[in-house]
């Protein structure tokens, strides 16, 4: 992409997280020049159908899915991602030939950065995101950058978190340290030093919405996918005994770099938590309040124990669906101390668009040949260029 510094670029970032709710699509303009300034022009969130979500969660759970199911889902998720990109272009009035490229995270169905043991023997460190980029390229005509996590894993990293490099561009300041908190299915936090200083890092703190979404689903008999606005949690009272027990989770004791997901805070975790709550005779609203408090306290503890004390953030910026949960945000604001907690929308980026915009930036880095993983965050042996490129109709013109 030799002419990439000569003009601004219009791109789309596509993202679906561990909650597998659907596809977040952000249309962005990336400025030319060294500042890499980014403007989010439009955003769409396109939910999966209930049936597709059920199958995705089944494929990502235990025991997983047969290869035929994975093969079909790879195509189906590709269609869903392409549909979200097309819907975004149509709603924003941007013609497909005006979009330079699409950065697609895909849908994680298995993430084994440390390997493991399978029925046939040892499993190597690996990661699998589905959502066929060839399908997205065919339906949109755009050049697609995808499969970002695999290269970091190949370089000895955990493949997560991948977005600190982008968070620094989006929220970094020239003279002060800041921090970004992503409240997705899993919470990940990024420490952003002042511009031109070393120390950029990030890691997964614990569950944000994953467990409380699953609890909302169970408590509502499948009628609610999440606790809307944190209303159920606000009505309840935190059971301090249960919260103290949850805070003993072994993941919270691990030092960074570290990452986590459904394997630690998925169905097994929720079932064990429900046994704990049941033994204490907790009402449904108290269960929601306590589990929401746990999500917030994982972040508060991580900041207290792992952020540099000599240059604390002057501001915490929160993004992701969890910013709409009043109970979680109130608990975070109180626990993080004197530095203000603001939403990314207050800093110019839709709260639910941050991660999708980040993958547009990561795609841009790939096409420019810029390493965009942060070894301090992922544990990789070195910085590497992320992603695979699937040429679109405009590929030769970009070269």
ZAKEFI-119038 format. One line per 4 residues: their letters; for each residue y, z, x of C-alpha. Coordinates in pm, 1 decimal, padded with zeros to 6 digits. Example, Ala and Ser with C-alpha at 12.3 -4.5 7.8 and 13.67 -1.06 7.14 Angstrom:
BEGIN
AS) -00450.0,00780.0,01230.0  -00106.0,00714.0,01367.0 .
***
This chain:
BEGIN
XXXX) 00000.0,00000.0,00000.0  00237.2,-00107.8,00273.6  00542.1,-00149.4,00048.9  00496.3,00190.6,-00115.1 .
XXXX) 00806.7,00342.3,00040.8  01027.3,00048.8,-00067.1  01043.7,00129.7,-00437.9  00965.8,00390.0,-00697.7 .
XXXX) 00620.3,00382.7,-00853.1  00508.9,00428.2,-01212.9  00169.3,00594.1,-01237.2  -00056.0,00780.2,-01478.1 .
XXXX) -00250.1,01095.6,-01396.9  -00560.9,01181.1,-01600.7  -00724.2,01522.3,-01606.4  -00990.3,01716.4,-01793.5 .
XXXX) -01068.4,02069.0,-01683.1  -01351.7,02317.5,-01708.4  -01284.9,02387.5,-02076.0  -01367.1,02020.4,-02152.6 .
XXXX) -01121.0,02009.7,-02441.6  -01016.8,01648.2,-02383.3  -00798.6,01434.0,-02160.7  -00447.3,01521.6,-02043.8 .
XXXX) -00250.5,01210.0,-01951.1  00087.3,01214.3,-01774.6  00308.7,00911.4,-01713.9  00518.9,00971.9,-01403.6 .
XXXX) 00773.8,00807.1,-01181.0  00728.9,00883.8,-00810.9  01047.8,00828.6,-00613.7  01056.1,00629.9,-00294.0 .
XXXX) 01166.6,00802.8,00022.3  01054.1,01118.0,00201.2  01121.1,01363.0,-00084.8  00839.4,01227.9,-00308.5 .
XXXX) 01033.1,01351.3,-00611.7  00840.1,01309.5,-00933.4  00958.9,01278.0,-01291.7  00722.9,01316.9,-01587.7 .
XXXX) 00823.4,01042.8,-01830.8  00569.6,01108.8,-02108.1  00259.7,01314.5,-02180.0  -00036.2,01293.8,-02418.8 .
XXXX) -00330.7,01525.5,-02472.4  -00622.3,01348.8,-02640.3  -00904.0,01582.8,-02752.5  -01269.7,01500.4,-02717.3 .
XXXX) -01468.1,01479.7,-03037.9  -01666.5,01795.9,-03110.9  -01988.1,01608.4,-03038.9  -01871.4,01467.8,-02705.9 .
XXXX) -01742.8,01808.5,-02598.6  -02076.2,01967.9,-02691.3  -02262.6,01714.7,-02479.5  -02026.2,01752.1,-02182.7 .
XXXX) -02061.9,02129.7,-02188.0  -02437.5,02091.9,-02218.2  -02450.7,01858.6,-01920.2  -02242.7,02100.2,-01714.7 .
XXXX) -02440.9,02408.2,-01814.1  -02796.7,02514.3,-01750.6  -03044.2,02350.5,-01732.0  -02808.6,02050.9,-01745.4 .
XXXX) -02899.9,01704.8,-01874.7  -03143.2,01424.7,-01794.3  -03017.1,01134.4,-01586.9  -03005.7,00902.8,-01888.1 .
XXXX) -02765.5,01138.3,-02064.4  -02551.1,01174.6,-01751.5  -02545.3,00796.2,-01708.3  -02423.9,00740.5,-02063.6 .
XXXX) -02171.4,01024.5,-02046.3  -02028.3,00870.8,-01727.2  -01945.1,00560.2,-01932.9  -01834.9,00750.9,-02242.3 .
XXXX) -01597.0,00977.8,-02050.2  -01462.8,00668.0,-01874.5  -01390.0,00521.8,-02216.8  -01221.9,00846.8,-02325.2 .
XXXX) -01003.7,00852.0,-02013.2  -00911.6,00484.8,-02057.2  -00829.9,00548.7,-02423.0  -00598.4,00834.4,-02328.2 .
XXXX) -00416.7,00614.9,-02074.4  -00377.8,00333.2,-02325.7  -00253.2,00573.6,-02594.7  00002.9,00710.4,-02350.3 .
XXXX) 00126.8,00362.8,-02258.7  00155.8,00266.0,-02624.2  00338.3,00583.3,-02731.4  00582.8,00560.0,-02440.0 .
XXXX) 00643.2,00186.6,-02471.1  00532.6,00111.7,-02115.7  00343.6,-00214.3,-02069.8  00015.4,-00192.2,-01876.0 .
XXXX) 00145.5,-00428.2,-01607.6  00425.4,-00179.4,-01533.6  00176.9,00091.8,-01431.2  00105.2,00067.0,-01059.3 .
XXXX) -00203.0,00286.8,-01053.6  -00392.3,00564.0,-01231.8  -00515.8,00882.2,-01063.9  -00820.1,01008.8,-01254.4 .
XXXX) -00976.9,01347.8,-01188.2  -01270.4,01279.4,-01418.6  -01482.0,01546.1,-01585.1  -01672.8,01787.5,-01364.2 .
XXXX) -02032.6,01836.6,-01474.6  -02165.8,01996.0,-01156.3  -01990.9,02150.0,-00859.8  -02208.7,02282.3,-00576.1 .
XXXX) -01982.4,02314.9,-00270.8  -02223.2,02562.4,-00115.7  -02537.6,02376.6,-00212.2  -02818.5,02579.3,-00364.6 .
XXXX) -03183.3,02573.1,-00456.7  -03333.2,02328.5,-00703.8  -03683.8,02267.2,-00837.8  -03742.3,02014.7,-00559.1 .
XXXX) -03603.5,02227.3,-00278.9  -03267.3,02275.8,-00112.1  -02958.0,02125.9,-00274.1  -02689.5,01997.8,-00039.9 .
XXXX) -02319.1,02075.4,-00083.5  -02201.9,01827.9,-00346.5  -01985.6,01772.1,-00651.1  -02006.4,01538.7,-00949.9 .
XXXX) -01717.5,01424.2,-01167.7  -01803.2,01168.7,-01436.0  -01572.0,00918.4,-01606.2  -01650.5,00572.8,-01470.0 .
XXXX) -01337.1,00438.3,-01294.5  -01466.6,00081.0,-01337.5  -01441.7,00126.2,-01714.0  -01086.1,00260.9,-01684.8 .
XXXX) -00988.7,-00032.4,-01459.9  -01140.6,-00288.7,-01695.1  -00972.9,-00147.3,-02005.0  -00629.0,-00081.2,-01853.8 .
XXXX) -00606.4,-00345.3,-01581.5  -00475.3,-00080.5,-01341.9  -00597.3,00015.4,-00997.6  -00778.9,00347.8,-01026.3 .
XXXX) -00802.6,00627.6,-00770.3  -01081.3,00872.3,-00856.3  -01349.0,01107.6,-00720.7  -01101.1,01320.3,-00525.1 .
XXXX) -01320.2,01623.9,-00467.1  -01611.2,01453.2,-00292.8  -01426.5,01375.1,00031.8  -01314.6,01734.9,00078.8 .
XXXX) -01672.5,01854.6,00023.5  -01793.9,01595.7,00274.6  -01545.2,01744.2,00522.5  -01699.3,02088.9,00477.4 .
XXXX) -01462.6,02209.5,00205.4  -01519.7,02345.4,-00142.4  -01349.6,02051.7,-00313.8  -01118.4,02301.4,-00484.9 .
XXXX) -00846.2,02380.2,-00537.1  -00716.8,02030.9,-00465.3  -00367.1,02052.9,-00609.2  -00167.7,02281.4,-00369.1 .
XXXX) -00033.5,01973.6,-00185.7  00099.6,01839.9,-00516.1  00226.1,02181.5,-00629.5  00440.4,02198.3,-00316.6 .
XXXX) 00604.9,01867.8,-00407.1  00654.3,01974.6,-00768.2  00776.1,02331.6,-00719.8  00860.7,02395.2,-00354.9 .
XXXX) 01206.1,02517.3,-00250.0  01398.9,02455.2,00067.6  01472.5,02813.7,00160.2  01243.2,03046.9,-00036.1 .
XXXX) 00874.3,03097.1,-00104.1  00749.6,03030.3,-00456.3  00412.3,03036.8,-00628.0  00248.2,02827.5,-00896.2 .
XXXX) -00008.6,02972.1,-01136.9  -00227.9,02725.6,-01324.5  -00365.6,02877.5,-01643.7  -00638.4,02628.7,-01724.5 .
XXXX) -01003.0,02706.1,-01788.3  -00997.2,02873.5,-01447.4  -00681.0,03022.1,-01301.6  -00576.6,02891.8,-00963.3 .
XXXX) -00272.5,03006.3,-00771.6  -00074.2,02829.4,-00501.0  00146.6,03002.4,-00246.5  00428.1,02765.9,-00147.2 .
XXXX) 00625.5,02856.0,00167.6  00981.2,02730.3,00224.6  01009.3,02361.5,00309.0  00897.6,02266.8,00661.4 .
XXXX) 00722.6,02602.2,00713.3  00349.4,02655.6,00746.7  00143.0,02868.7,00512.2  00072.6,02648.8,00208.2 .
XXXX) -00249.5,02770.6,00048.8  -00419.2,02833.1,-00281.7  -00741.4,02951.5,-00440.6  -00906.7,03021.8,-00774.7 .
XXXX) -00825.9,03370.4,-00900.7  -01079.9,03390.1,-01184.2  -01110.3,03278.3,-01545.8  -00793.7,03200.3,-01740.3 .
XXXX) -00884.9,03036.9,-02071.4  -01252.6,02960.2,-02021.9  -01396.0,03294.3,-02132.1  -01140.7,03372.8,-02402.9 .
XXXX) -01182.0,03024.1,-02551.8  -01557.1,03078.6,-02569.7  -01499.4,03420.7,-02726.3  -01265.5,03270.4,-02986.1 .
XXXX) -01532.7,03013.6,-03069.4  -01798.3,03281.1,-03114.3  -01581.6,03522.2,-03312.2  -01464.7,03246.9,-03548.6 .
XXXX) -01810.9,03102.5,-03602.9  -01705.7,02776.6,-03441.1  -01382.4,02736.7,-03639.2  -01141.1,02804.3,-03351.6 .
XXXX) -01153.2,02658.8,-03000.3  -00901.4,02911.8,-02863.2  -00690.2,03215.9,-02951.2  -00379.2,03041.8,-03084.1 .
XXXX) -00073.1,03183.5,-02914.8  -00277.0,03486.1,-02807.9  -00230.7,03620.3,-03162.1  -00571.6,03786.9,-03182.5 .
XXXX) -00520.3,03951.9,-02843.2  -00175.0,04074.9,-02945.4  -00324.7,04246.7,-03252.0  -00588.2,04422.2,-03041.3 .
XXXX) -00583.1,04703.6,-02787.4  -00714.5,04678.0,-02432.9  -01020.6,04892.5,-02369.9  -00948.9,05026.5,-02021.5 .
XXXX) -01311.8,05124.3,-01956.8  -01431.5,04772.8,-02034.3  -01148.0,04619.5,-01829.0  -01235.4,04834.9,-01527.4 .
XXXX) -01596.5,04721.6,-01552.9  -01496.5,04354.8,-01567.6  -01273.4,04398.2,-01263.1  -01584.2,04482.0,-01060.9 .
XXXX) -01699.4,04120.3,-01082.9  -01825.1,04012.9,-00738.7  -01609.6,03698.9,-00728.8  -01294.1,03910.2,-00724.1 .
XXXX) -01409.0,04077.3,-00402.0  -01442.2,03750.6,-00208.4  -01166.0,03656.7,00036.8  -01000.2,03313.8,00020.2 .
XXXX) -01065.4,03031.4,00060.2  -01268.0,03046.3,-00259.1  -01319.6,02858.1,-00582.4  -01514.4,02920.4,-00898.7 .
XXXX) -01599.8,02773.7,-01235.0  -01848.5,02776.6,-01517.4  -02126.4,02895.4,-01287.9  -01951.3,03234.3,-01253.5 .
XXXX) -01750.9,03265.6,-01575.4  -01937.4,03052.9,-01825.8  -02192.9,03136.1,-02092.8  -02387.7,03393.7,-01891.1 .
XXXX) -02069.3,03584.3,-01808.9  -01958.3,03584.1,-02172.4  -02296.5,03702.4,-02298.1  -02297.8,03990.0,-02048.6 .
XXXX) -01940.8,04075.7,-02147.4  -02033.7,04081.5,-02516.5  -02314.7,04326.5,-02438.4  -02056.9,04546.6,-02262.6 .
XXXX) -01814.5,04523.3,-02555.0  -02090.2,04590.4,-02806.0  -02198.9,04902.1,-02621.5  -01845.0,05036.3,-02650.0 .
XXXX) -01820.4,04952.7,-03019.2  -01513.1,04733.8,-02974.0  -01349.6,04551.9,-03266.4  -01306.2,04172.0,-03234.8 .
XXXX) -00930.3,04194.3,-03170.5  -00988.8,04457.2,-02901.0  -01247.9,04232.9,-02738.9  -00996.2,03948.0,-02725.8 .
XXXX) -00719.9,04174.0,-02595.2  -00944.5,04310.2,-02319.5  -01080.8,03974.0,-02208.7  -00728.0,03829.5,-02203.8 .
XXXX) -00609.2,04125.2,-01996.3  -00894.9,04056.5,-01754.7  -00775.4,03697.8,-01705.4  -00425.4,03821.3,-01625.4 .
XXXX) -00538.4,04103.9,-01398.7  -00751.2,03867.5,-01188.4  -00428.7,03687.0,-01099.0  -00226.9,04002.8,-01041.8 .
XXXX) -00491.4,04143.3,-00805.9  -00522.0,03813.7,-00618.1  -00147.3,03798.3,-00558.0  -00134.0,04162.5,-00449.1 .
XXXX) -00426.3,04134.6,-00209.2  -00395.3,03782.4,-00067.3  -00032.2,03668.0,-00068.3  00167.8,03731.0,00253.7 .
XXXX) 00363.1,04056.8,00210.7  00638.2,03956.1,00452.5  00746.5,03650.7,00251.8  00667.2,03715.1,-00114.9 .
XXXX) 00747.0,03450.3,-00377.4  01093.1,03474.6,-00528.2  00955.7,03312.0,-00842.1  00622.9,03256.7,-01015.7 .
XXXX) 00590.6,02932.8,-01210.5  00313.0,02909.7,-01469.3  00159.0,02595.9,-01613.8  -00149.1,02499.6,-01812.4 .
XXXX) -00249.2,02579.5,-02167.5  -00245.2,02954.0,-02101.0  00135.9,02963.4,-02097.5  00116.8,02952.4,-02477.4 .
XXXX) -00085.1,03274.7,-02483.2  00180.1,03543.7,-02537.5  -00057.4,03829.3,-02453.7  -00156.9,03676.9,-02118.2 .
XXXX) 00197.5,03588.5,-02018.8  00329.4,03935.9,-02109.2  00058.5,04101.8,-01901.8  00129.1,03870.5,-01608.6 .
XXXX) 00504.0,03928.9,-01621.8  00452.5,04304.7,-01606.9  00187.4,04293.0,-01334.5  00358.1,04052.6,-01095.3 .
XXXX) 00653.3,04283.0,-01033.5  01018.6,04199.0,-00992.6  00989.2,03825.3,-00918.9  01050.5,03635.5,-01244.1 .
XXXX) 00771.3,03451.2,-01422.5  00885.3,03120.5,-01571.2  00701.9,02825.4,-01720.8  00681.4,02489.2,-01549.9 .
XXXX) 00868.0,02345.6,-01849.7  01167.3,02551.2,-01737.8  01140.8,02365.8,-01406.4  01118.3,02021.7,-01561.7 .
XXXX) 00740.2,01964.6,-01599.7  00558.7,02006.2,-01932.0  00334.7,02309.7,-01897.4  00021.5,02116.1,-01996.5 .
XXXX) 00116.8,01812.9,-01785.0  00125.3,01973.9,-01440.1  -00233.7,01909.2,-01334.4  -00238.7,01554.1,-01471.6 .
XXXX) 00085.9,01484.4,-01284.6  -00070.1,01637.2,-00973.4  -00356.2,01385.7,-00982.2  -00106.3,01102.3,-01011.1 .
XXXX) 00048.8,01237.3,-00690.7  -00292.6,01267.1,-00525.6  -00365.8,00905.0,-00617.6  -00033.8,00803.9,-00463.5 .
XXXX) -00126.5,00990.3,-00143.3  -00460.1,00806.6,-00128.4  -00296.0,00465.3,-00159.1  -00046.2,00556.7,00113.3 .
XXXX) -00320.5,00685.6,00343.9  -00183.7,01040.7,00336.5  -00429.5,01335.1,00373.6  -00370.4,01558.0,00071.0 .
XXXX) -00629.4,01833.1,00083.3  -00517.3,02168.0,00226.4  -00789.3,02307.2,00455.7  -00646.5,02659.0,00421.5 .
XXXX) -00717.2,02631.9,00048.0  -01050.2,02448.8,00043.3  -01203.6,02556.1,00372.5  -01244.1,02196.2,00489.5 .
XXXX) -01278.2,02133.4,00863.0  -00977.0,01902.3,00859.9  -00722.8,01730.3,00638.4  -00863.3,01408.8,00489.4 .
XXXX) -00756.4,01122.6,00265.9  -00901.3,01193.5,-00077.2  -01041.3,00965.8,-00343.4  -01207.7,00630.1,-00398.9 .
XXXX) -01017.1,00317.2,-00502.3  -01129.6,00083.5,-00781.8  -00914.6,-00230.6,-00768.9  -00728.8,-00342.5,-01079.8 .
XXXX) -00552.7,-00667.7,-01161.4  -00256.0,-00560.3,-00949.5  -00450.6,-00451.0,-00641.9  -00367.3,-00747.5,-00417.5 .
XXX) 00000.3,-00733.1,-00513.1  00009.3,-00367.4,-00411.8  -00129.4,-00459.2,-00071.7 .
***
